Amino acid sequence: MVLENELAIQYSRQFGLKRIIWVPSGTKSESSRQQQFIDQLLRDPVAQFGADLITGDLEDLKAAVHAARKKLETPAPPPPPKSSAEQDTKVIYLICDERDRKATIPLRKLLKSRGFESYIPTFDGDAATVRQSNQNLLNSCDAAVIFYGAGDESWKRSVDAEIRKVAGYRTSKTPLAPFTYLAEPATDDKTDLVEMEEPRLINCLYGFSEAAVADFVSSVSGTVKP
């Protein structure tokens, strides 16, 4: 259960996954480890990330699920129309873990200097709104970069899977073929990507390099297909 909750938190951080945690009042366990986990769910905001904590009875849980479904089914308002100048600006989605927010700044500054508009995921706010915002970015961006820094190997695979799923929703855009930006810390998985000469790789494992980003910049500059 601990691992399942950690994976759910990871998905919630990255994709705005809506969660409901139900711990009926008075729940106890004879297992000390299980009781420790129950106490953590009740008291630790990190363990509750992206979740509505329900401590009532089954009817309270049903009401919470109904309210969450109703909120998810309410369509988001359409974005305002873009000006002709905005339509010509390429939008780059930098998919990163929240811990990498500051580490993305050199790359974001470079993209801005090249006339691109870049966004990182939405991390704060209601879980359903966060997920919808990040889904909209995947659907509408012209190119994407997976910023592989603080996130671990399972995080990277979850991002890859999410990008594959979004292909059917990009009705007005070409399928995403993201670049992967390797950032510190160095790991075996990142080293494998370099040694296997994986395509569409931006190797900045030992610090930001404008030269390393040149192929990506040229690719997006020449066409909306990344």
Backbone bond lengths (Angstrom), bond angles and torsions (degrees), N, CA, C in turn:
res aa  C-N    CA-C-N  psi(-1)  N-CA   C-N-CA  omega(-1)  CA-C   N-CA-C  phi
1 M - - - 1.458 - - 1.527 111.72 -
2 V 1.334 116.00 -35.38 1.465 119.21 178.78 1.523 110.25 -62.28
3 L 1.341 116.10 -46.55 1.463 120.62 179.89 1.519 111.11 -63.42
4 E 1.334 116.80 -41.62 1.464 120.25 179.51 1.525 110.66 -61.16
5 N 1.328 116.31 -41.65 1.466 119.48 179.62 1.526 110.96 -66.96
6 E 1.337 117.11 -38.38 1.459 120.11 178.71 1.529 110.84 -63.64
7 L 1.345 116.65 -40.67 1.467 119.77 178.20 1.530 110.72 -66.65
8 A 1.339 116.26 -38.84 1.469 119.79 178.84 1.528 110.67 -64.77
9 I 1.331 117.14 -39.11 1.465 121.11 176.83 1.515 109.86 -62.13
10 Q 1.326 116.35 -42.49 1.463 120.80 -179.45 1.525 111.13 -61.52
11 Y 1.324 116.71 -45.40 1.463 120.31 177.85 1.522 111.04 -65.39
12 S 1.332 116.37 -37.24 1.457 119.76 179.78 1.518 111.11 -65.43
13 R 1.332 117.35 -41.19 1.459 120.99 178.67 1.530 110.99 -63.78
14 Q 1.309 116.16 -43.22 1.453 119.79 -173.19 1.527 113.48 -82.11
15 F 1.335 116.39 -39.68 1.463 119.04 -171.61 1.533 113.73 -121.32
16 G 1.342 117.33 6.31 1.455 119.49 178.47 1.517 113.59 70.55
17 L 1.342 116.54 30.24 1.463 120.80 -179.37 1.528 110.78 -57.82
18 K 1.329 116.49 127.10 1.459 121.42 178.25 1.522 108.88 -81.31
19 R 1.352 115.86 128.61 1.463 119.78 -177.56 1.522 110.10 -126.47
20 I 1.330 115.06 151.64 1.458 122.17 170.11 1.517 107.46 -129.70
21 I 1.317 116.71 125.33 1.465 122.10 176.66 1.518 107.72 -107.46
22 W 1.326 116.40 123.34 1.461 120.80 -179.66 1.515 109.24 -112.14
23 V 1.312 116.51 114.97 1.465 123.28 174.85 1.532 106.67 -127.94
24 P 1.335 117.55 93.01 1.464 119.65 -177.84 1.525 111.69 -54.88
25 S 1.301 115.95 142.99 1.454 121.80 -179.42 1.525 110.88 -53.93
26 G 1.320 116.02 132.60 1.457 120.99 178.92 1.512 114.55 87.23
27 T 1.345 117.38 4.63 1.466 120.15 -179.88 1.531 110.09 -61.35
28 K 1.319 116.56 127.40 1.459 122.92 178.44 1.523 109.62 -134.37
29 S 1.331 116.17 158.00 1.464 121.21 177.02 1.518 109.17 -135.26
30 E 1.332 115.43 143.81 1.458 119.97 176.68 1.520 111.50 -74.54
31 S 1.328 116.71 -19.46 1.462 120.96 177.19 1.518 109.41 -82.49
32 S 1.330 116.53 126.41 1.471 119.72 -179.25 1.517 111.54 -63.89
33 R 1.336 117.60 -37.10 1.463 121.25 179.53 1.525 110.45 -67.46
34 Q 1.342 115.82 -41.75 1.460 119.50 179.05 1.525 110.69 -66.15
35 Q 1.340 117.08 -39.59 1.456 120.21 178.99 1.527 110.89 -65.76
36 Q 1.331 116.29 -36.32 1.460 120.41 177.40 1.528 110.28 -62.24
37 F 1.345 115.51 -40.14 1.466 119.92 178.62 1.528 110.79 -66.20
38 I 1.339 116.74 -41.21 1.471 120.99 178.59 1.524 110.13 -61.07
39 D 1.342 115.84 -45.54 1.467 119.99 179.11 1.525 111.13 -62.07
40 Q 1.318 116.24 -37.50 1.466 120.59 179.19 1.520 110.54 -64.53
41 L 1.338 117.10 -43.03 1.464 120.74 178.62 1.524 111.26 -60.86
42 L 1.314 116.44 -35.43 1.457 120.57 -176.53 1.523 113.27 -77.95
43 R 1.349 117.09 -27.78 1.462 119.84 -169.40 1.520 115.44 -118.60
44 D 1.320 117.10 -23.26 1.464 119.83 -171.66 1.530 110.69 -95.57
45 P 1.344 119.23 114.98 1.470 121.30 178.68 1.521 113.21 -59.90
46 V 1.331 116.93 -30.71 1.468 119.75 178.88 1.524 110.12 -65.83
47 A 1.338 117.14 -43.10 1.470 120.98 179.05 1.522 111.58 -66.26
48 Q 1.341 116.93 -24.15 1.463 121.63 -179.14 1.524 112.70 -94.58
49 F 1.338 117.50 6.14 1.463 120.31 -171.97 1.527 111.51 -52.45
50 G 1.340 115.49 130.52 1.458 121.14 176.24 1.516 114.56 72.92
51 A 1.339 117.11 10.01 1.462 119.89 -173.23 1.523 111.77 -120.94
52 D 1.334 115.38 151.65 1.454 122.31 166.09 1.524 106.25 -95.12
53 L 1.326 117.26 121.02 1.459 122.01 -179.20 1.521 109.41 -88.20
54 I 1.328 116.87 120.58 1.458 123.00 179.58 1.522 108.33 -111.18
55 T 1.333 116.22 121.82 1.467 120.18 -179.64 1.524 111.42 -115.81
56 G 1.318 116.66 10.18 1.458 120.52 -179.61 1.521 112.28 -90.27
57 D 1.343 115.33 -156.66 1.464 120.10 -177.73 1.530 110.80 -89.76
58 L 1.328 116.10 -172.42 1.467 121.39 -176.55 1.519 112.14 -60.73
59 E 1.317 117.48 -35.69 1.464 120.50 179.41 1.531 110.85 -65.61
60 D 1.335 116.52 -36.40 1.463 120.13 176.67 1.525 110.23 -64.34
61 L 1.333 116.01 -39.99 1.464 120.31 178.18 1.527 110.34 -63.56
62 K 1.338 116.82 -45.46 1.463 120.22 179.70 1.525 110.98 -59.91
63 A 1.315 116.35 -41.08 1.460 120.31 -179.93 1.524 111.01 -64.70
64 A 1.340 116.60 -39.35 1.460 120.42 179.52 1.521 111.30 -66.74
65 V 1.326 116.88 -41.84 1.465 121.04 178.44 1.529 110.04 -64.19
66 H 1.326 117.02 -42.76 1.473 120.94 179.27 1.522 110.81 -61.54
67 A 1.339 116.11 -43.70 1.465 120.05 -179.44 1.523 111.06 -65.61
68 A 1.347 116.70 -39.56 1.465 120.35 179.71 1.523 110.91 -66.07
69 R 1.332 117.14 -42.29 1.467 120.93 178.69 1.524 110.88 -63.21
70 K 1.321 116.46 -42.28 1.463 120.17 -179.48 1.523 110.59 -61.89
71 K 1.334 115.78 -39.33 1.454 119.80 -179.83 1.519 111.09 -67.81
72 L 1.338 116.49 -40.39 1.462 120.66 179.89 1.521 111.70 -67.16
73 E 1.334 116.52 -32.33 1.463 120.68 -177.15 1.526 112.40 -79.76
74 T 1.324 117.29 -12.94 1.467 120.27 178.66 1.520 108.94 -77.35
75 P 1.320 118.80 115.34 1.463 120.24 -175.56 1.522 112.31 -65.02
76 A 1.318 115.39 142.79 1.464 120.40 177.04 1.526 109.38 -72.20
77 P 1.324 118.59 145.88 1.473 120.08 179.35 1.515 110.87 -64.15
78 P 1.336 118.07 144.55 1.465 119.88 -179.24 1.515 110.78 -64.70
79 P 1.339 118.22 146.56 1.457 120.66 178.88 1.527 110.47 -68.12
80 P 1.332 118.11 151.98 1.463 120.46 178.50 1.523 110.56 -65.41
81 P 1.320 118.19 148.92 1.472 120.14 -179.84 1.521 111.74 -61.83
82 K 1.324 116.02 143.63 1.458 121.42 -179.92 1.519 111.26 -86.92
83 S 1.316 115.10 150.17 1.458 120.12 174.01 1.523 108.66 -73.83
84 S 1.325 117.58 167.29 1.460 120.80 -179.75 1.522 111.37 -61.36
85 A 1.346 116.91 -35.21 1.470 120.13 179.08 1.516 110.35 -67.12
86 E 1.346 116.31 -41.65 1.465 120.19 179.20 1.516 111.31 -66.14
87 Q 1.329 117.18 -34.93 1.456 120.60 -179.93 1.527 111.54 -65.96
88 D 1.329 117.13 -27.72 1.464 120.63 179.78 1.521 112.67 -83.47
89 T 1.317 117.75 -10.38 1.462 121.58 -178.16 1.521 110.09 -85.71
90 K 1.324 116.63 125.33 1.462 120.68 178.95 1.532 109.71 -75.24
91 V 1.309 115.52 135.63 1.463 121.85 -179.92 1.524 109.17 -103.60
92 I 1.332 115.35 124.01 1.463 121.82 -179.58 1.524 108.69 -110.57
93 Y 1.313 116.18 127.39 1.464 121.15 178.05 1.527 108.55 -101.19
94 L 1.342 116.60 114.72 1.464 121.90 177.43 1.525 107.84 -95.06
95 I 1.322 116.16 102.69 1.461 121.00 -177.01 1.520 108.07 -84.76
96 C 1.327 116.34 114.05 1.455 119.80 -175.38 1.516 110.80 -140.57
97 D 1.316 114.52 163.12 1.453 121.76 170.13 1.527 107.67 -75.00
98 E 1.322 117.17 150.87 1.467 120.24 -178.46 1.530 111.80 -58.06
99 R 1.340 117.14 -31.10 1.459 120.31 -179.67 1.520 112.80 -67.70
100 D 1.331 117.38 -15.79 1.466 121.89 -178.13 1.527 112.77 -95.97
101 R 1.311 118.10 7.74 1.472 120.85 -175.97 1.539 110.99 -51.63
102 K 1.338 117.20 -52.26 1.461 120.07 -178.02 1.524 111.73 -68.80
103 A 1.325 116.53 -35.04 1.469 120.10 -178.25 1.518 112.44 -65.44
104 T 1.339 117.44 -21.81 1.473 120.27 -179.85 1.532 112.62 -81.25
105 I 1.325 117.58 -10.23 1.470 120.10 -172.81 1.533 113.29 -59.08
106 P 1.359 120.75 -45.77 1.472 118.48 178.13 1.528 112.91 -57.37
107 L 1.320 116.74 -40.30 1.461 120.06 178.74 1.525 110.53 -68.43
108 R 1.298 117.93 -42.00 1.457 121.40 179.48 1.526 111.53 -64.07
109 K 1.329 116.52 -38.42 1.469 120.17 177.96 1.520 110.93 -66.03
110 L 1.329 116.86 -40.06 1.458 120.07 178.31 1.527 110.53 -63.69
111 L 1.325 116.60 -46.08 1.466 120.00 -179.97 1.530 110.98 -61.75
112 K 1.306 116.38 -39.44 1.464 120.01 177.77 1.524 110.78 -62.70
113 S 1.335 116.73 -40.81 1.464 120.30 -179.99 1.520 111.93 -66.48
114 R 1.340 116.88 -22.10 1.463 121.09 178.59 1.521 112.39 -92.40
115 G 1.328 116.24 4.47 1.463 120.20 176.60 1.516 114.74 89.45
116 F 1.339 117.99 11.60 1.455 121.28 178.10 1.527 110.52 -92.83
117 E 1.309 114.81 158.08 1.453 121.56 173.68 1.518 107.00 -109.29
118 S 1.320 117.76 121.10 1.459 119.99 -176.66 1.522 111.20 -117.54
119 Y 1.320 114.54 147.99 1.456 121.42 178.65 1.521 109.62 -134.48
120 I 1.330 115.60 144.40 1.456 120.72 168.43 1.521 107.04 -103.68
121 P 1.338 118.82 168.04 1.461 119.95 -178.45 1.528 112.27 -61.12
122 T 1.312 115.16 155.70 1.454 121.00 169.83 1.526 107.60 -79.05
123 F 1.312 117.39 129.93 1.461 121.05 -178.52 1.529 112.85 -113.32
124 D 1.326 117.32 -25.56 1.458 120.52 -174.76 1.517 111.14 -106.72
125 G 1.336 114.69 149.83 1.451 119.80 176.22 1.514 112.31 117.62
126 D 1.313 115.05 -176.06 1.457 121.61 178.23 1.527 110.23 -60.23
127 A 1.330 116.57 138.36 1.469 120.76 -173.78 1.521 112.44 -57.69
128 A 1.330 117.26 -42.74 1.464 119.87 -178.96 1.526 111.05 -65.41
129 T 1.331 116.53 -40.11 1.461 120.76 179.41 1.527 110.71 -66.95
130 V 1.338 115.86 -41.15 1.471 120.61 178.49 1.520 110.56 -60.81
131 R 1.321 115.81 -46.63 1.469 119.46 -179.43 1.530 111.34 -62.45
132 Q 1.333 116.41 -43.47 1.462 119.60 -179.30 1.514 111.41 -64.17
133 S 1.336 116.26 -40.31 1.461 120.57 179.02 1.517 111.20 -61.25
134 N 1.336 116.88 -45.82 1.460 120.32 -179.34 1.524 111.64 -70.32
135 Q 1.320 116.74 -33.27 1.466 120.26 176.10 1.527 109.96 -65.70
136 N 1.323 116.61 -40.10 1.462 120.23 178.85 1.526 111.16 -62.43
137 L 1.336 116.29 -38.25 1.457 119.71 178.19 1.519 111.37 -64.79
138 L 1.325 116.75 -42.98 1.465 119.87 177.79 1.526 111.16 -62.41
139 N 1.323 116.41 -36.62 1.464 120.63 -177.84 1.523 113.04 -73.21
140 S 1.331 116.80 -32.40 1.459 119.80 -169.04 1.525 115.68 -109.46
141 C 1.339 118.46 -14.92 1.464 119.51 -176.19 1.532 111.30 -66.79
142 D 1.334 115.52 155.50 1.457 120.79 177.58 1.529 112.02 -86.15
143 A 1.314 116.53 -26.63 1.464 121.45 178.87 1.516 107.94 -156.07
144 A 1.329 115.40 160.06 1.460 120.18 -178.92 1.519 110.29 -136.17
145 V 1.314 114.45 147.90 1.463 122.02 174.48 1.524 107.54 -126.73
146 I 1.322 116.63 125.71 1.456 120.89 173.76 1.524 106.90 -88.01
147 F 1.312 116.63 110.28 1.461 122.06 -178.04 1.523 107.37 -86.14
148 Y 1.333 116.04 97.18 1.460 123.32 -172.68 1.524 108.91 -93.10
149 G 1.329 115.38 87.80 1.456 120.63 -178.19 1.513 110.68 -123.01
150 A 1.337 116.21 -93.11 1.459 121.13 -177.49 1.527 112.75 -70.50
151 G 1.316 116.88 -27.14 1.460 120.06 179.43 1.520 111.25 -64.76
152 D 1.343 116.31 145.04 1.460 118.97 -179.34 1.531 111.16 -90.48
153 E 1.332 115.70 -172.86 1.458 120.14 -175.43 1.533 111.85 -62.38
154 S 1.335 117.29 -38.88 1.466 119.48 179.61 1.522 110.90 -67.21
155 W 1.337 116.94 -35.04 1.474 120.29 175.48 1.524 110.00 -61.65
156 K 1.327 116.84 -45.55 1.466 121.19 -179.83 1.528 110.55 -60.13
157 R 1.320 116.82 -43.64 1.465 119.50 -179.28 1.526 111.62 -66.76
158 S 1.322 117.13 -35.18 1.466 119.64 178.52 1.526 110.77 -66.92
159 V 1.334 116.84 -36.32 1.464 120.64 177.23 1.528 109.82 -66.85
160 D 1.336 116.66 -45.15 1.467 120.47 177.90 1.528 110.52 -56.31
161 A 1.332 115.94 -43.42 1.466 120.25 -178.65 1.527 111.11 -65.36
162 E 1.322 116.93 -40.17 1.463 120.92 179.94 1.525 111.07 -64.77
163 I 1.324 116.85 -38.12 1.467 120.45 179.45 1.530 110.54 -68.01
164 R 1.316 116.58 -37.89 1.474 119.17 177.09 1.525 110.69 -63.47
165 K 1.330 116.76 -38.08 1.466 120.41 -178.06 1.525 112.20 -69.06
166 V 1.330 116.79 -30.14 1.464 120.00 -173.14 1.526 112.62 -76.36
167 A 1.328 116.88 -10.07 1.473 120.02 -175.42 1.520 112.40 -54.46
168 G 1.328 117.40 -39.25 1.451 120.66 -176.91 1.518 114.45 -72.72
169 Y 1.336 116.75 -13.56 1.459 120.63 -178.03 1.528 112.62 -96.53
170 R 1.318 117.22 -11.25 1.469 120.38 -178.04 1.525 109.68 -87.43
171 T 1.310 115.38 64.83 1.465 120.06 -174.67 1.518 112.49 -68.33
172 S 1.330 117.26 -28.10 1.468 119.97 -178.68 1.525 112.42 -105.60
173 K 1.324 116.97 5.77 1.458 121.91 -178.53 1.524 109.69 -131.28
174 T 1.335 115.28 156.85 1.456 119.51 175.53 1.529 109.65 -73.68
175 P 1.331 118.50 156.92 1.467 120.90 179.28 1.528 111.08 -57.52
176 L 1.320 115.71 144.41 1.459 120.19 179.45 1.525 110.82 -76.10
177 A 1.309 115.91 134.85 1.462 122.44 172.02 1.521 105.91 -128.60
178 P 1.321 117.64 80.03 1.460 120.61 -169.19 1.525 114.15 -69.88
179 F 1.319 115.25 153.44 1.458 122.11 167.12 1.533 107.68 -86.17
180 T 1.314 116.11 155.26 1.464 121.21 175.35 1.518 108.95 -114.17
181 Y 1.317 115.46 120.93 1.463 122.79 -179.94 1.522 107.93 -96.97
182 L 1.331 116.64 115.07 1.468 121.23 179.74 1.523 109.81 -88.58
183 A 1.327 115.65 122.14 1.466 121.73 179.33 1.525 109.27 -126.74
184 E 1.313 115.21 165.54 1.465 119.73 177.36 1.532 110.23 -60.52
185 P 1.347 116.68 150.27 1.466 128.60 5.57 1.527 112.02 -85.38
186 A 1.330 116.04 154.34 1.457 120.88 176.05 1.528 109.52 -70.35
187 T 1.322 116.13 136.68 1.470 121.43 177.22 1.519 108.86 -134.90
188 D 1.320 116.02 167.31 1.463 120.23 178.61 1.521 110.82 -61.12
189 D 1.332 116.59 -39.34 1.468 119.65 -178.37 1.526 111.21 -65.23
190 K 1.325 117.18 -41.97 1.466 120.39 178.68 1.524 110.83 -66.51
191 T 1.327 115.96 -40.66 1.461 119.77 178.32 1.521 110.77 -62.77
192 D 1.331 116.05 -39.16 1.468 119.97 177.60 1.525 110.87 -60.22
193 L 1.323 117.61 -41.54 1.470 120.96 179.80 1.525 110.80 -60.48
194 V 1.339 115.92 -39.92 1.467 119.85 179.10 1.518 110.56 -68.59
195 E 1.333 116.71 -48.64 1.461 120.54 -176.17 1.520 112.35 -67.65
196 M 1.328 117.21 -28.71 1.464 120.98 177.66 1.530 111.55 -82.32
197 E 1.344 115.90 -1.46 1.460 122.28 179.56 1.527 111.48 53.61
198 E 1.323 113.86 48.78 1.460 119.42 178.61 1.527 109.69 -61.52
199 P 1.333 117.44 139.57 1.474 119.29 179.08 1.517 111.60 -71.09
200 R 1.316 115.97 162.38 1.459 123.53 174.28 1.531 110.88 58.46
201 L 1.325 114.69 43.68 1.454 121.49 -178.03 1.526 109.99 -110.50
202 I 1.330 116.62 132.16 1.459 122.36 174.60 1.526 106.58 -111.14
203 N 1.303 117.22 104.21 1.460 121.30 -172.80 1.528 111.00 -90.91
204 C 1.322 115.49 99.54 1.466 121.77 175.81 1.527 109.58 -124.34
205 L 1.327 115.25 37.85 1.456 120.33 -178.25 1.522 112.57 -60.16
206 Y 1.319 116.12 -28.41 1.466 119.37 -176.15 1.532 111.75 -114.25
207 G 1.320 115.24 28.75 1.452 120.09 176.67 1.516 112.22 122.55
208 F 1.334 116.21 152.93 1.456 121.86 -178.32 1.524 111.06 -62.93
209 S 1.332 115.84 136.91 1.460 121.74 178.30 1.521 108.47 -137.52
210 E 1.306 116.20 120.65 1.462 120.06 178.54 1.519 111.35 -61.33
211 A 1.334 116.14 -35.56 1.469 120.19 179.73 1.522 111.00 -63.50
212 A 1.339 116.41 -35.91 1.460 119.79 -178.64 1.525 111.79 -67.06
213 V 1.320 116.43 -25.39 1.466 121.59 -177.36 1.529 111.38 -91.13
214 A 1.339 117.33 -6.31 1.468 121.27 -171.81 1.524 112.69 -58.96
215 D 1.336 117.83 -42.63 1.466 119.84 -178.26 1.522 111.18 -63.40
216 F 1.322 116.03 -39.91 1.466 119.67 178.96 1.526 110.68 -64.50
217 V 1.334 116.22 -46.30 1.465 120.67 -179.90 1.519 110.66 -60.10
218 S 1.334 116.35 -43.83 1.471 120.03 179.14 1.509 111.13 -63.89
219 S 1.316 116.17 -39.65 1.469 120.54 -178.96 1.517 111.62 -62.52
220 V 1.337 116.23 -45.27 1.468 119.58 -178.05 1.525 110.45 -74.70
221 S 1.279 117.44 -32.59 1.475 120.40 179.84 1.516 111.46 -65.71
222 G 1.324 115.92 -35.71 1.455 119.50 -174.48 1.511 114.34 -80.51
223 T 1.332 117.86 -25.94 1.460 121.46 -175.87 1.500 109.24 -163.76
224 V 1.323 117.06 156.99 1.452 120.44 177.11 1.511 111.04 -71.80
225 K 1.332 117.76 -12.39 1.455 120.40 176.07 1.516 107.94 -81.66
226 P 1.363 118.70 115.19 1.443 120.52 -177.11 1.513 111.86 -70.32
